[in-house]
Amino acid sequence: MKKVLLLLFLALSTIATRAQNNLKVYYGLLHAHTLLSDGSGTPEEAYAMAKANGLDFFAITEHNHAKAEDSGDERKDGVLIATDPRLYNGQNNVTITRKWTENGQQQTETISVRPLVKAAAAATTQTFLAIYGQEFSTISSGNHVNVFGLPEVLTVRNGNFKGFFDLLRQYESNGLNAVVQLNHPDVHTDLFYKGDDNSVKRNMYNDYGIDAGDLGPDFGNWVKTQSRYTHLIEVLTGPALSKVYRAYKPLEDEYFFYLKQGLRISPTAGQDNHYKTWGSITDARTGVLSESLSEKDILNAFRNNRTFATEDKNLKVILQLNDATMGSAINATVESELKFKVSISDSDEPNATYDLQVVGGAIKPELSTTATDWKAEDGILLTKNNIGGGDVSLTGLFAAAEPSFYYIRVTQNSGQKKDRAWTAPVWVNLNGTAANVTLATPAVVPALFYWTSSISSKVYHKKGCHSIDLIKLENLQSGDIPPAGRTLHNCVIGESDEQEP
């Protein structure tokens, strides 16, 4: 039996190694808009510009709600996939009338537009993949997520992440397995804001459905609900509503925080273009390891977390841990040495030097109401310098006794220029959890009823009532049995009204 198991292990290892050797690196961007929501230009123009700027793949992700134009002052024409789904998946071109303000003057234009799904199909070639998707929800009602792989405009109300993932499960039952990306995450404002701005306070404790009336407040339950679909997170994003480059802060702290809570995600870059700057306004790119540039293989690569985010348009950074490629989950014996290999290359900066840091930590899902303010600096475990790239080995770290993750942060130094990159993690799971299964503690089942501890209140609420979000977190009580002496509130199940995009 031992011999059989050894042969099986060797066979699987050979297959895995062969598969890893077949992977190629492709570069692209995963967040952009056109006139089909609150952006500029047509999908054809966007895909053509992205291709001309050297991208292998490019995603247009239009807002799927009718409030998308509320935050801007240039577009007020209602030309949106939410108000006219034909703009997303129609069979024929759609004639629209655009209205916008330019230099203080009202402009009007009637044009024929090809629907996004058809525009993506027409733009795709053997050397360029045009991806289509949609951006769900609003910032104030739980932040935005991108959804790839679905042919219809989603109609779930903003902020209702439970309903959102319920709908994704329905699509999956029909053979459509969506891929979700967390856009411009800001968990440190959502959970740890200490200021006095009431408009910020009102929108706390709700990012991506972690509010008590939705998927929270337990991150274990939150992870369990979305782990089959949420695989990506923006570490580089923007400059969005700007026509010119401006400095931005990478979102690595958010990446690190959600990894600590147990979500299996890997980093991406998106420019969130609202003007005709697709692929040109920054050199930021998402790198993905894929067997080919087909839509099927690229989406599978996203699902398997084989991505890295880079500020340099052709910097390549690939992590292997104990011979497993980034995105993998492996088992390791407690206190066994972990063998890191980082492959770095940049064809137009061969003499660059590199600062490498291993960042990692134990996975311990918390409650959003009492979570630790984790930042990436808390997870720096090892630092090494390198000249010229190539294969870099890092040693001196040993497997811990609990599920953990490890990724690489790289800083490229070339003259006065500095560019950063972040790899996907490798998850080291010592509890026998197989690959592609979210590493998280068993979920706490949400309570059926919620109420405030204030003695002046005479009501309690059913799970899902949006009034729950109005209860101060320090006063929030819950249980499967309603409190004695109180009556059931006339609950409205769902989220509050739509707000800014």
GUNUTI-445010 format. One record per residue (C-alpha): x, y, z. Coordinates in steps of 0.2 Angstrom, whole numbers, plus 5000, padded with zeros to 4 digits. Layout:
N
XYZ/...
! end
This chain:
501
500050005000/501450125004/502250094987/500650124978/500350284988/502150344984/501950304965/500250404965/501150544974/502550544961/501250534947/500250684953/501850784956/502450754939/500750804932/500750964943/502451004937/502050984919/500551094921/501551234929/502851224915/501451254902/500851414910/501251574902/501151754908/499851874901/499652054906/497952154906/496752264916/495152214925/494152374928/493552504916/492052604910/491352674893/489852774889/488752624893/488752674911/489652834917/491252834906/491752904889/491952824872/491252654865/491752484870/492552464852/493652614856/494152554873/494652374867/495652454852/496552574864/496952434876/497652324863/498652464855/499452494872/500152314872/498852224884/498452044881/496752054889/495652204895/493952204904/492552334903/491452324918/489952444917/489052494933/487452394934/486352514944/485352664938/486252784950/487952774941/487852954935/487453034951/489253064957/489753154941/489253324933/489653284915/488453144911/486553154914/485853064900/485252894908/486252794895/486652644906/486552454905/485452464921/484152564912/484352484895/485052304897/485152294878/486652394879/487452244888/486852094879/485652144865/485652064849/485752214838/486552384839/485652514850/485252694845/485552814859/485552994863/487053054873/487053214883/488553294892/489353454897/490953514889/491753684892/490153734900/489153694885/487753564883/488253434870/487053304862/487453164850/486453024843/487452864839/487252684836/488152574849/488652394848/488052294864/489552254876/489452064875/489552074856/490852214856/491952094867/491751954855/492152054840/493752124848/494451954853/495851884843/497151754845/498251884853/496951984863/495551934874/494152064877/493252024893/491552094898/490852114915/489852224927/490152324943/488852284957/488252394971/488752564977/490152624988/489052685002/488052525002/489452405004/490752454990/490952394972/491352214966/491652164948/490752014941/491451924926/490651774916/488851824917/487851864901/486451964909/486352124919/486152084938/484552154946/484952124964/484752284974/486352384980/487152324996/486152154996/487652044996/486751895002/485551914988/486951934976/487851774981/486151684981/485951734963/487751684958/487251514965/485751504954/486851544939/488051414944/486651284944/486451324926/488251304922/488851484923/490151504937/490551694940/492151764945/492051914958/493352044961/493352164976/493552334969/494552484978/494352404995/494452515010/494152405025/495252515036/493952655034/492452535035/493052455052/494252565060/493852745056/494052855071/493553025065/492053135067/491253135050/489553065052/489353035033/490852915035/490152835051/488452795044/489252695030/490452595042/490352405045/489552355028/490952325016/490552185004/489052125015/489952115032/488552205040/487552115053/485952105043/486852035028/488351915029/489151975045/489752015057/490751845057/492051845044/492051655045/490251655038/490651795026/492051695019/491051535018/489651625008/490751704994/492251584993/491651494977/491551664968/492651794975/494451764970/495251934966/495552094975/496252264968/497952314975/498152444962/496752544956/496352714947/496552854944/494752824939/493953004937/495553084932/496053114914/497853134919/499053024930/499053064948/499952974963/498952834972/499152724987/499252534984/497952444993/499052305001/498452335018/496652285013/497352135003/498252075019/496752105030/495651995020/496951855019/497051855038/495151835038/495351675027/494751735010/495651654995/496051804985/497551864974/498052034968/497552134952/497752304945/496352404937/496352584931/494452614933/494452724918/493052844915/493852934901/494752874885/496352824895/496152634893/497852554897/498752724895/498552824910/499752714921/500952564918/499952464931/499552284925/498752124931/499851974927/499051804926/499851634923/498751544911/498851394899/498151504885/497351674881/495651594879/494251664890/494051494898/495851474903/495951654909/494451644920/495051474927/496751564931/495751694941/494851554950/496451474954/497251634961/498751634948/498951824947/500051964952/499952154952/501352264946/501652444943/502752404929/501952354912/503052204909/503852154926/503551974929/503551904947/503151724951/503151634968/503451454971/503351384988/503951204991/503851184972/501951234972/501551384961/500651544969/498851514971/499151334977/498651264994/499951145002/500251045017/501851055027/502450975043/502551085058/504251175059/504851105042/505751235032/504751325019/505751345003/505351504993/505851534975/505451694967/505651714948/505951894942/506151964925/505952134916/506652134898/506852324897/507652344914/508952204915/510052294927/508752334940/508952294958/507552214969/507052214987/506052064991/504952035006/504051885012/502351935019/501251815028/500251765043/499051645052/497251635046/496051685060/494351745055/493651875067/492051975070/491952135061/491452225077/493052175086/494252135072/496152185073/496752325062/497952215053/499152295040/500352225029/501852285039/501252165053/501652025041/503352055035/504351895039/505951905029/506852035018/508152005004/509052104991/509452054973/510252124958/509652084940/508151974944/508151784939/507751654952/507951704970/507851584984/507351635001/507551525017/507451535035/505551525038/504651375045/502951305044/501751355058/500551255067/499051335060/498351375042/499451515035/499751615019/501351685011/501551804997/502951914990/503152104989/504452164977/505152334974/506052364958/507452494959/508052564942/508852734943/507652854951/506152744946/505352624959/504052504954/503152384966/502352214963/501352084974/501151904970/499651784974/499951684990/500351504993/499251445007/500051325019/498651225027/499151105041/497351045044/497150935029/496051065019/496251025001/496751154987/495351264981/494451264997/494351425007/495451415023/494251475037/493551415053/491851345054/490551475051/489451545064/487651535058/486851705058/485551735071/483651745067/483251895076/484152065081/483752205093/484552345102/485052335121/484252505124/482852485136/481852615127/481552505112/480052395112/480352295096/481452165088/481952135070/481951985058/483651935050/483852045034/482852195040/483752355035/483352435051/484652325059/486052435051/485352585061/485752505078/487352565085/488552415085/488952425104/487052405107/486752265094/486052105102/485551945092/484851775095/483751635088/482451675101/481651845101/481851945117/480451935130/479252085131/479552155114/478552145098/479052105080/479552265070/478652285053/480252235045/480752285027/481952145021/483352215011/484552355010/484252545011/483952654996/485252664982/486652794984/488152864975/489052744963/
! end
